[in-house]
Amino acid sequence: MRTSKTAKAAESVETVFRIESARIIAGVARIVRDVGIAEELAQDALVAALEQWPESGVPEKPGAWLMATAKHRAIDLVRRKETYARKLAEVGRALTDVAPPYPEDPGHPEDPEHSEGAADAGAIGDDLLRLIFTACHPVLSTEARIALTLRLLGGLTTAEIARAFLASEPTVAQRIVRAKRALAKAGVPFEVPGAAERAARLSSVLEVIYLIFNEGYSATAGEDLVRPALCEEALRLARVLAGLMPGEPEVHGLAALLEFQASRIAARTGPDGAPVLLADQDRSRWNRMLVRRGIEALHRAGHGPYAVQAAIAACHAQAVRYEDTDWATIAALYGRLMALAPSPVVELNRAVAVSMAQGPEAALHLVDALADEPALKGYHLLPSVRGDLLERLGRADEARTEFARAASLTRNAREQALLLERAGRR
């Protein structure tokens, strides 16, 4: 009986912590000004819950219990640090140049009551926003930002992040530790940047969320084409950010894009996990609720790159059948995207839309013009798209060669099997 009670309490702790961890870390980081220490204190609260809840029972408000426990420990830590700093100052003038462990902060809590009073919805929202901007700080590499974001905001374990990106667990653990140290060493403040920096910092935040979703939507390597858990985490982060920054149009643009893309996930693979091409997807399996959410977010979006991509996704979502797709509008939207955020990948996507709107011959010229692009060297979708165009033009032998080349370039087993199958049919 005791074992069952303990197991039930442990399950409750794990569930609540997974949901509340980002808020707890964000709330504690505001006190200690260090995300690494904040995560450690949040973990301490988790251990305390595992020790106490089996005996005392799960509290009525378990999230608030964890938050209060972590904050009390944070306040105790700060007080010990400050006491130690005062004692150092008393030793003599030689030690007066020693920097205090934490910067002075007029909002720094002096007692637990002060701290608890900050735990309203507005403060939690501000803390989460600070945590997002801190985890996605440009001082970190893109890989480090992704790992730290998934760890602190997504609540994923190191093992889960490693599995998602096909990296070793020690590598990911080291990446996260180095990221925390880099933030501490650079003295990155735990704050939302001022207006002057916000645009550049926000673009970094949006990029990280976008990359996390893309890796889940079309895995670069491994046995699975789609990793829904990563898509869910990215979509959740986009929704949180949209709620925290309702006045930023491009945040809504990203949220709209991810809602539309997520709506198609169930139809992208067959029962055996094999990829299903867009033309062959069962659109009744597209999630209409997510499509509606995407449309609502798109109404709040502006005219930036993510909003344009969301508009493209909306064209697909609103077509009842593949044959009803408005390819001319999609091609025009890709043209607009090229003007806003030019890249060879966008141009390749534009070529696909042009092929559907104007025919494969017009698109083949666009694709051939990309042959020498350094950014597309080793990019399997370039020969894949070219093979598709050649097939439609009746140039079967050339198409076979292109599909085989594309298969040799991808590291995703599902995509490779599909491309080899298409090459074999030629």
C-alpha positions as CSV (number, residue, x, y, z in Angstrom):
1,M,0.0,0.0,0.0
2,R,2.8,2.4,0.9
3,T,4.6,1.6,-2.4
4,S,1.4,2.4,-4.3
5,K,1.0,5.6,-2.4
6,T,4.6,6.6,-3.1
7,A,4.4,5.7,-6.7
8,K,1.2,7.8,-7.1
9,A,2.8,10.8,-5.4
10,A,5.9,10.4,-7.6
11,E,3.8,10.4,-10.7
12,S,1.9,13.5,-9.6
13,V,5.3,15.3,-8.8
14,E,6.6,14.4,-12.3
15,T,3.5,15.5,-14.1
16,V,3.2,18.8,-12.2
17,F,6.9,19.6,-12.5
18,R,6.8,18.9,-16.3
19,I,4.0,21.5,-16.6
20,E,5.3,24.1,-14.1
21,S,9.0,23.8,-14.5
22,A,9.5,26.7,-16.8
23,R,7.4,29.0,-14.6
24,I,9.3,27.8,-11.5
25,I,12.7,28.3,-13.1
26,A,11.7,31.7,-14.4
27,G,10.4,32.9,-11.1
28,V,13.5,31.7,-9.2
29,A,15.8,33.2,-11.8
30,R,14.4,36.6,-11.1
31,I,15.6,36.2,-7.6
32,V,19.0,34.7,-8.1
33,R,19.7,36.2,-11.6
34,D,21.3,33.0,-12.9
35,V,19.4,30.4,-14.9
36,G,21.8,27.6,-14.0
37,I,21.3,28.1,-10.2
38,A,17.6,28.6,-10.8
39,E,17.3,25.2,-12.4
40,E,19.2,23.6,-9.6
41,L,16.8,25.2,-7.0
42,A,13.8,24.1,-9.0
43,Q,15.2,20.5,-9.0
44,D,15.7,20.9,-5.2
45,A,12.0,21.7,-4.9
46,L,11.2,18.6,-7.0
47,V,13.3,16.4,-4.6
48,A,11.5,18.0,-1.6
49,A,8.1,17.1,-3.1
50,L,9.2,13.5,-3.8
51,E,10.2,13.3,-0.1
52,Q,7.2,15.0,1.4
53,W,4.2,14.3,-0.8
54,P,4.0,10.5,-0.2
55,E,3.5,11.3,3.5
56,S,1.6,14.6,3.5
57,G,-0.4,14.0,0.3
58,V,-0.4,16.0,-2.9
59,P,-1.2,19.7,-2.0
60,E,-4.3,21.3,-3.3
61,K,-2.2,23.6,-5.5
62,P,0.9,21.5,-6.3
63,G,2.4,24.1,-8.7
64,A,2.2,26.8,-6.1
65,W,3.8,24.5,-3.6
66,L,6.8,23.8,-5.8
67,M,7.1,27.5,-6.7
68,A,7.0,28.6,-3.0
69,T,9.5,25.9,-2.0
70,A,11.9,26.9,-4.8
71,K,11.6,30.6,-4.0
72,H,12.2,30.1,-0.3
73,R,15.4,28.2,-1.1
74,A,16.4,31.0,-3.5
75,I,15.9,33.6,-0.9
76,D,17.9,31.6,1.6
77,L,20.7,31.3,-0.9
78,V,20.7,35.0,-1.7
79,R,20.8,35.8,2.0
80,R,23.7,33.5,2.6
81,K,25.6,35.1,-0.3
82,E,24.8,38.6,1.0
83,T,25.9,37.7,4.5
84,Y,29.1,36.2,3.2
85,A,29.7,39.3,1.1
86,R,29.2,41.6,4.1
87,K,31.6,39.5,6.2
88,L,34.2,39.7,3.4
89,A,33.8,43.5,3.4
90,E,34.5,43.6,7.2
91,V,37.8,41.7,6.8
92,G,39.5,44.7,5.4
93,R,39.9,47.2,2.6
94,A,41.8,44.7,0.5
95,L,38.6,42.7,-0.2
96,T,36.4,45.6,-1.1
97,D,36.9,45.0,-4.8
98,V,35.4,41.6,-4.7
99,A,32.2,41.6,-6.8
100,P,29.0,40.6,-5.0
101,P,27.6,37.2,-6.1
102,Y,24.5,38.9,-7.5
103,P,23.9,42.4,-8.8
104,E,22.0,44.8,-6.7
105,D,18.4,45.0,-7.7
106,P,15.8,47.4,-6.3
107,G,13.2,44.7,-6.8
108,H,15.2,42.1,-5.0
109,P,13.0,40.3,-2.4
110,E,14.1,40.9,1.2
111,D,11.7,38.3,2.7
112,P,9.6,35.3,1.6
113,E,6.4,37.4,1.8
114,H,7.8,39.9,-0.8
115,S,8.7,37.0,-3.1
116,E,5.3,35.3,-2.8
117,G,3.5,38.6,-3.6
118,A,5.2,38.6,-7.0
119,A,3.7,35.3,-8.0
120,D,0.7,36.7,-9.7
121,A,-0.2,36.0,-13.4
122,G,1.5,39.2,-14.6
123,A,4.8,38.5,-12.8
124,I,4.8,34.9,-14.0
125,G,4.3,36.1,-17.5
126,D,7.1,38.6,-17.3
127,D,9.4,36.0,-15.8
128,L,8.6,33.5,-18.6
129,L,9.4,36.2,-21.1
130,R,12.7,37.0,-19.5
131,L,13.5,33.3,-19.5
132,I,12.7,32.9,-23.2
133,F,14.9,35.9,-24.1
134,T,17.7,34.7,-21.8
135,A,17.7,31.1,-23.2
136,C,17.8,32.4,-26.7
137,H,20.5,35.0,-26.2
138,P,22.7,35.6,-29.3
139,V,25.8,35.0,-27.2
140,L,25.0,31.3,-27.5
141,S,25.3,29.2,-30.6
142,T,22.1,28.1,-32.3
143,E,22.6,24.5,-31.1
144,A,23.1,25.8,-27.5
145,R,20.0,28.0,-27.7
146,I,17.9,25.1,-28.9
147,A,19.2,22.7,-26.2
148,L,18.8,25.2,-23.4
149,T,15.3,26.3,-24.6
150,L,14.1,22.7,-24.7
151,R,15.6,22.1,-21.3
152,L,14.4,25.2,-19.4
153,L,11.1,26.0,-21.3
154,G,10.2,22.7,-22.8
155,G,10.9,20.7,-19.6
156,L,12.6,17.9,-21.7
157,T,15.3,15.8,-20.1
158,T,18.8,15.7,-21.4
159,A,18.1,12.2,-22.7
160,E,15.0,13.3,-24.5
161,I,16.8,16.2,-26.2
162,A,19.6,13.9,-27.2
163,R,17.2,11.3,-28.6
164,A,15.3,14.0,-30.5
165,F,18.4,15.3,-32.3
166,L,20.2,12.0,-32.6
167,A,23.1,13.3,-30.4
168,S,24.8,11.5,-27.6
169,E,23.5,12.3,-24.1
170,P,26.9,13.5,-22.8
171,T,27.2,15.9,-25.8
172,V,23.8,17.5,-25.1
173,A,24.5,17.7,-21.4
174,Q,27.8,19.4,-22.1
175,R,26.1,21.8,-24.5
176,I,23.6,22.8,-21.8
177,V,26.2,23.2,-19.1
178,R,28.4,25.3,-21.4
179,A,25.4,27.4,-22.4
180,K,24.6,28.2,-18.7
181,R,28.3,29.1,-18.1
182,A,28.4,31.3,-21.2
183,L,25.4,33.3,-20.0
184,A,26.9,33.7,-16.5
185,K,30.3,34.6,-17.9
186,A,28.9,37.2,-20.3
187,G,26.8,38.7,-17.5
188,V,23.6,38.3,-19.5
189,P,20.9,40.1,-17.5
190,F,17.7,38.2,-16.7
191,E,15.4,40.6,-18.5
192,V,13.4,41.4,-21.6
193,P,15.7,43.6,-23.7
194,G,14.9,47.2,-24.3
195,A,13.3,48.4,-27.5
196,A,16.7,49.0,-29.2
197,E,17.7,45.4,-28.9
198,R,14.4,43.7,-28.9
199,A,14.0,43.2,-32.7
200,A,17.3,41.4,-33.0
201,R,16.7,39.3,-29.9
202,L,13.1,38.5,-30.8
203,S,14.3,37.2,-34.2
204,S,16.6,34.9,-32.4
205,V,13.8,33.6,-30.2
206,L,11.5,33.0,-33.2
207,E,14.3,31.3,-35.1
208,V,14.9,28.8,-32.2
209,I,11.2,27.9,-31.9
210,Y,11.0,27.6,-35.7
211,L,14.0,25.3,-35.9
212,I,12.7,23.1,-33.1
213,F,9.4,22.7,-35.0
214,N,11.1,22.0,-38.3
215,E,13.2,19.2,-36.8
216,G,10.1,17.6,-35.4
217,Y,8.1,18.1,-38.7
218,S,10.8,16.7,-41.0
219,A,13.6,15.0,-39.1
220,T,17.0,15.5,-40.6
221,A,18.1,12.0,-39.7
222,G,16.9,8.7,-38.1
223,E,14.2,6.2,-38.6
224,D,11.2,8.5,-38.2
225,L,10.0,11.2,-40.6
226,V,8.1,13.1,-37.9
227,R,8.8,13.6,-34.2
228,P,5.5,14.9,-32.9
229,A,6.8,15.7,-29.4
230,L,9.2,18.3,-30.8
231,C,6.4,19.9,-32.9
232,E,4.2,20.0,-29.8
233,E,6.9,21.7,-27.7
234,A,7.6,24.3,-30.4
235,L,3.9,25.0,-30.9
236,R,3.4,25.3,-27.1
237,L,6.3,27.8,-27.0
238,A,4.9,29.8,-29.9
239,R,1.5,30.0,-28.2
240,V,3.1,31.1,-24.9
241,L,5.1,33.8,-26.6
242,A,2.1,35.0,-28.5
243,G,0.2,35.3,-25.2
244,L,3.1,37.2,-23.6
245,M,3.8,39.5,-26.5
246,P,0.3,40.2,-28.1
247,G,1.5,43.4,-29.7
248,E,4.3,41.7,-31.8
249,P,2.8,40.8,-35.2
250,E,5.6,38.5,-36.3
251,V,5.1,36.4,-33.1
252,H,1.5,35.7,-34.3
253,G,2.9,35.0,-37.8
254,L,5.1,32.2,-36.4
255,A,2.2,30.9,-34.3
256,A,-0.1,30.8,-37.3
257,L,2.5,29.0,-39.4
258,L,3.1,26.3,-36.8
259,E,-0.7,25.9,-36.2
260,F,-1.2,25.3,-40.0
261,Q,1.8,23.0,-40.3
262,A,0.9,21.0,-37.1
263,S,-2.6,20.5,-38.5
264,R,-1.1,18.2,-41.2
265,I,1.1,16.0,-39.1
266,A,-1.2,13.0,-38.7
267,A,-1.6,12.8,-42.5
268,R,2.1,13.0,-43.4
269,T,2.9,9.4,-42.7
270,G,1.1,6.1,-43.4
271,P,0.3,3.3,-40.9
272,D,3.9,2.0,-41.3
273,G,5.5,5.4,-40.8
274,A,6.3,5.8,-44.5
275,P,6.0,9.4,-45.9
276,V,2.8,10.4,-47.7
277,L,3.3,13.1,-50.3
278,L,1.1,16.3,-50.1
279,A,-0.8,15.3,-53.2
280,D,-1.7,11.9,-51.7
281,Q,-2.6,13.0,-48.2
282,D,-6.0,12.3,-46.8
283,R,-7.2,15.8,-46.0
284,S,-9.9,14.6,-43.7
285,R,-7.1,13.7,-41.3
286,W,-5.9,17.3,-41.2
287,N,-6.8,18.9,-37.8
288,R,-9.4,21.5,-38.6
289,M,-9.2,23.0,-35.0
290,L,-5.6,23.8,-35.6
291,V,-6.4,25.2,-39.0
292,R,-8.9,27.5,-37.3
293,R,-6.4,28.5,-34.7
294,G,-3.9,29.3,-37.6
295,I,-6.4,31.5,-39.3
296,E,-7.1,33.4,-36.1
297,A,-3.4,33.9,-35.5
298,L,-2.9,35.0,-39.1
299,H,-5.4,37.8,-38.7
300,R,-3.2,39.2,-35.9
301,A,0.0,38.7,-37.9
302,G,1.7,41.5,-39.9
303,H,3.6,41.2,-43.2
304,G,6.9,39.7,-42.1
305,P,8.5,36.5,-43.3
306,Y,6.7,34.2,-40.8
307,A,3.4,35.8,-41.7
308,V,4.0,35.2,-45.4
309,Q,4.9,31.6,-44.8
310,A,1.7,31.3,-42.7
311,A,-0.2,32.7,-45.6
312,I,1.3,30.0,-47.9
313,A,0.3,27.3,-45.4
314,A,-3.2,28.8,-45.2
315,C,-3.6,28.4,-49.0
316,H,-2.9,24.7,-48.6
317,A,-5.1,24.4,-45.6
318,Q,-8.1,26.0,-47.3
319,A,-7.9,23.7,-50.4
320,V,-10.5,21.0,-50.0
321,R,-8.6,18.8,-52.5
322,Y,-5.1,18.9,-53.8
323,E,-6.4,19.9,-57.2
324,D,-8.0,23.0,-55.7
325,T,-4.7,24.5,-54.4
326,D,-4.2,28.1,-55.5
327,W,-0.7,27.6,-56.8
328,A,-0.5,31.0,-58.5
329,T,-1.1,32.8,-55.2
330,I,1.4,30.5,-53.5
331,A,4.0,31.3,-56.2
332,A,3.4,35.0,-55.7
333,L,3.7,34.7,-51.9
334,Y,7.0,32.9,-52.3
335,G,8.1,35.8,-54.5
336,R,7.2,38.2,-51.7
337,L,9.1,35.9,-49.2
338,M,12.2,36.1,-51.5
339,A,12.0,39.9,-51.2
340,L,11.7,39.8,-47.4
341,A,14.1,36.9,-46.6
342,P,16.0,35.8,-49.7
343,S,17.5,32.3,-49.6
344,P,18.1,29.5,-52.1
345,V,15.7,27.2,-50.1
346,V,12.9,29.8,-50.5
347,E,13.7,30.0,-54.2
348,L,13.6,26.2,-54.5
349,N,10.1,26.3,-52.9
350,R,9.1,29.0,-55.3
351,A,10.2,26.9,-58.2
352,V,7.9,24.0,-57.0
353,A,4.9,26.4,-56.8
354,V,5.8,27.8,-60.3
355,S,5.9,24.3,-61.7
356,M,2.3,23.7,-60.5
357,A,1.1,27.1,-61.6
358,Q,2.9,27.4,-65.0
359,G,4.3,23.9,-65.7
360,P,7.5,22.0,-65.1
361,E,9.5,23.6,-67.9
362,A,9.3,27.1,-66.4
363,A,10.3,25.7,-63.0
364,L,13.2,23.6,-64.3
365,H,15.0,26.8,-65.4
366,L,14.7,28.2,-61.9
367,V,16.0,24.9,-60.3
368,D,18.9,24.7,-62.7
369,A,19.9,28.2,-61.8
370,L,20.4,27.0,-58.2
371,A,22.7,24.1,-59.1
372,D,25.9,26.0,-58.0
373,E,24.5,27.5,-54.8
374,P,26.9,26.6,-52.0
375,A,24.1,26.6,-49.5
376,L,22.3,23.8,-51.4
377,K,25.4,21.6,-51.8
378,G,24.4,18.3,-50.1
379,Y,20.8,19.4,-49.8
380,H,18.8,16.4,-50.9
381,L,15.6,18.3,-51.9
382,L,17.4,20.0,-54.8
383,P,17.9,16.8,-56.8
384,S,14.5,15.5,-55.5
385,V,12.6,18.5,-56.9
386,R,14.6,18.3,-60.1
387,G,13.8,14.6,-60.4
388,D,10.1,15.4,-60.0
389,L,10.2,18.0,-62.7
390,L,12.1,15.8,-65.1
391,E,9.6,13.0,-64.5
392,R,6.8,15.2,-65.4
393,L,8.6,16.3,-68.6
394,G,8.9,12.6,-69.6
395,R,12.7,12.5,-69.1
396,A,12.7,9.2,-67.1
397,D,16.4,8.3,-67.2
398,E,17.5,11.7,-65.9
399,A,14.8,11.6,-63.3
400,R,16.0,8.3,-62.0
401,T,19.5,9.7,-61.6
402,E,18.3,12.7,-59.7
403,F,16.1,10.6,-57.3
404,A,19.1,8.3,-56.6
405,R,21.3,11.2,-55.9
406,A,18.8,12.7,-53.5
407,A,18.5,9.4,-51.7
408,S,22.3,9.3,-51.2
409,L,22.2,12.8,-49.6
410,T,19.4,12.4,-47.0
411,R,20.1,10.9,-43.6
412,N,16.5,10.2,-42.9
413,A,15.7,6.5,-43.5
414,R,12.1,7.1,-44.4
415,E,12.9,9.8,-47.0
416,Q,15.7,7.7,-48.4
417,A,13.3,4.7,-48.8
418,L,10.8,6.9,-50.7
419,L,13.4,8.4,-53.0
420,L,14.9,5.0,-53.8
421,E,11.5,3.7,-54.5
422,R,10.9,6.5,-57.0
423,A,14.3,5.9,-58.5
424,G,13.5,2.2,-58.9
425,R,10.2,2.9,-60.7
426,R,12.0,4.9,-63.4
